[in-house]
């Protein structure tokens, strides 16, 4: 059974940091590109960051470049999103996605709220 379980969300003040984790199981993790998406209330889901199977290449939405870092540990079947200098506009539910071979898997998401 495929599972993606996100964790690490919460309430943080502007300028603060959070580290999201996504633990994967039920598929061959190292064969899948991994991404983080987010969806704010009343808006569509947007790509935040993506990392290739080996972690050799990453790309980011312009809105998070220089503040967020995606990484993965294939030995632990886990992908991370380090989020620094958080802004109120980063408030959203963050979702982990695995994609390869025409398959796309999603987690349930973790809520990130940036507010003073």
N, C-alpha and C positions, 0 to 999 in steps of 0.2 A: 504494500500500500504506500503510495507516494505521499510524503508529508513535507511541508515547509512550515517551520514554526518560528515566527519572529518574536523577539523580545528586546527589552532595553528602552522602550519608549517611556514617556512620562511628561511631567510638567517641568519646564526649565525657564529661567529668566533670560531675557535678551542678552546676547553675548556669551551665554553659557555653552556647554558641550554635552553631547550624548553619544553613546556608542550603541548602535543597533546590531543585533546578531540574528542570523537566520540559520537554523539547524535543519539539514536536509536528510531524508531517509527514503528508502524504497526505490531508488534509481541510482545510476552510476554517476555520482556527483561530478567527478572530474571530467566527464564528457560533455558537460553542459555549461554554456555561457550563463552567467548569473547577473541579475539586474535588481536594482531597487527602483520602485515607482512610488509615487505619492498621489493622494487625492484629497484635496481640501474640500470642505463642505460646499456643496453647490457647484463644484467644478469637475472637469474631467480628470482622468488619471494621466499623469505625466511621468515620463522617464526621468529619473534623477541621475543614475549612474549605472554603468555596465562594465563587466570585467570578463575577459576571455577565459577559456578553460584552464590555462596555465597561470593566469594572472599577469601575463606579459604585456597586456594592453588594456587600457581603461579609457572610458570617455564619460563626460559629465555634461549635464545641462548647464547652460551659461549662468543660470541663476545661482548655482552652487559651486562653480569652479573656484578653486583656491580656499574653499571652506570645508568641503566634504571630501572624504577619501574612502574609496571602496577597496576592499581586500578580501582574500579568501584563503582558507586553510584546507587543502584537499585531504589531508590526513584526518581532519576532524569533520569533514563534510559540512563546513560552515562558511558563510559569507558574512562580512561585516560592513557597516557603514559608520565611519567616524565623522561626526558632525560637530564642527567648531563654529564659533562666532554666529550662533543661531539668531535668527531674526523672527519677528512675529509672522512674517509671510511664509516661514517654513512650517507653520502649523498645518498639519495634515495627518492622514492615516498613511503609514508607510508599509508598502507591500514588497515582498521578496518574490522574484520570478526566476524560474529555470527554463531555458529554451534550447532545444536541439532536436534534430531529426524530425522536425514537424510537430514536436510535442512542446507544450507550454504549460508549466505548472505554477500555481499561485498559492501563497500562504494566506492566512486570515488577516494579517496586518497587525501593526502596533501603532497606537496613537502617540503622536508627538505634539505637544502644545507649548508654544513659546509665548510667555506672557509675564508681565511684572505684577 
